[in-house]
Structures are given as structure tokens and as C-alpha cells.
Amino acid sequence: HPEDASWRVSQSSVLAMAAMLRKALTCACCATALAYVLPAAPAAAAAARSGAVRMEAGVEVLPLMMPKQHSWMPKADDLAMANKKWYIVDAEGLRLGRMSSEIAKLLLGKHKETFTPGADVGDCVIVVNAEKVCVTGKKRTDKFYRRHSGRPGGMKIETFDELQARIPERIVEKAIKGMLPKNSHGRELFRHLKVYKGPTHPHEAQSPETLTFGGLTSMPDPKLLDLADPDATCAA
């Protein structure tokens, strides 16, 4: 029948097209698999690299994460210990709190244009004559220093005068450490502080620069009362 013949022709053409499509897909899959197994020609390899990202080669240049950031960050030379300056401070007659705040600024690096929070850009400071530091008011008898051994009843309390007579360096160290950050950065900065009793120190090789403080830091306590009677006469 003529209709049956036309149907057979269309069916055969569909089957032929399906077979051709199957062969094309098979060749494409084989070619893709062989591209990872067989070495490709230089031109083909270059074309493949330009057309797709090869995980084996990696990323050559990382993209700029923050292209609009213009903040300056300290480099390795700015953080090197060899490039730090050394200062020496004579604590004789200086007020404890005001001297400690100025020394803390030097350790943090706030006196530099390159100051960066959290970066070790400060300098090293040597403090001598720690036993001659002074305090105002009644702090010598009313200021207490506490320490604990970690065992029950192990609390030890000392006044300023008692600790100054026993370990005068600890008074200056505790005052300055309390003005530094309470983290690993502050502990690292505290290692750049050297406190000594007396006028001598073992850091002559660093050629420290003498640093003096003026103003209220070196001014004597104006609130001390002079109990001497000006009208009293000395007996002969």
C-alpha cells in the first residue's frame, strides 16, 4: 500500500538519524576522555588552556580582594627588632603613672607616623633607678599590691613602700603592663621593656638614647604639706 511504504521510509530515516547521533555522541565522549589521557599537540594544548581552566596548572595570579583599599600596612623592615630604637629613662623623681603612660606610648609606637594598631612598630625602653620613682598623695601607704600563690589562703598584700623596698622594678613593670593591650600583642610589647634598680644597665651595646620628661611628669607633688613651723626658733 502506498501509505505503508511512506511510513516505512520515514521510520528508516529516523533510525538512520538516531544511529548517526549515537556515533557523534560517542566520538565526542571519547575525544573528551582522550584529551586527559593522551598528550596533546602544543597548539591544541594552548587552545585547551585558553578555552577552559585546568585544575592541575592552578591559578597563576590571584585576584585583588580589595581593589579600593589604600590603607598602609607595616612591612617586615618596620617590624624587625634590629630597626627598633632604644631609649633610656631615669625614673628618679618622676611620677609613676605619668611616666608609665609615656613609656607605654613608646612601646606601642604611637609616637611614629607608621603606628598601626596590633602591629609591633614600637621601640624598646630601658628604665633605671626604679627605686626612686615617686607617687603623690598617700599612695605610699594606701596603695596595695596583691598576689596569690594559687592555694587556699595564699593571698599576699603589700603596700607601695613595702614592695618598693623589696622589688622596686615590679612597681614600674606592673604600672606599664597595665597600660598595654591585654592580649598576645601586649605581652610581646612588654618584652621590649627593661627595668633595673640603680643607674646601671647591661644594654650599652644598643646605644640607647636618653629620654627626659617634663611638665607634671617630673614636677614634685604640690599637695604635700610642709609641717615645719616657720615661727619656731631653733634652740642653741
Stockholm file with secondary structure:
# STOCKHOLM 1.0

chainA/1-236         HPEDASWRVSQSSVLAMAAMLRKALTCACCATALAYVLPAAPAAAAAARSGAVRMEAGVEVLPLMMPKQHSWMPKADDLAMANKKWYIVDAEGLRLGRMSSEIAKLLLGKHKETFTPGADVGDCVIVVNAEKVCVTGKKRTDKFYRRHSGRPGGMKIETFDELQARIPERIVEKAIKGMLPKNSHGRELFRHLKVYKGPTHPHEAQSPETLTFGGLTSMPDPKLLDLADPDATCAA
#=GR chainA/1-236 SS CHHHHHHHHHHHHHHHHHHHHHHHHHHHHHHHHHHHHSCCCHHHHHHHHHHSCCTTTCCSSCCCSCTTCCCCCCCHHHHCGGGCCEEEEECTTCBHHHHHHHHHHHHHTTTSTTCCTTSCCCCEEEEECGGGCBCCTTHHHHCEEEEECSSTTCEEEEEHHHHHHHCHHHHHHHHHHTTSCSSHHHHHHHTTEEECSSSCCSCGGGCCEEECCCGGGTSCCTTCCCCCCTTCCCCC
#=GC SS_cons         CHHHHHHHHHHHHHHHHHHHHHHHHHHHHHHHHHHHHSCCCHHHHHHHHHHSCCTTTCCSSCCCSCTTCCCCCCCHHHHCGGGCCEEEEECTTCBHHHHHHHHHHHHHTTTSTTCCTTSCCCCEEEEECGGGCBCCTTHHHHCEEEEECSSTTCEEEEEHHHHHHHCHHHHHHHHHHTTSCSSHHHHHHHTTEEECSSSCCSCGGGCCEEECCCGGGTSCCTTCCCCCCTTCCCCC
//
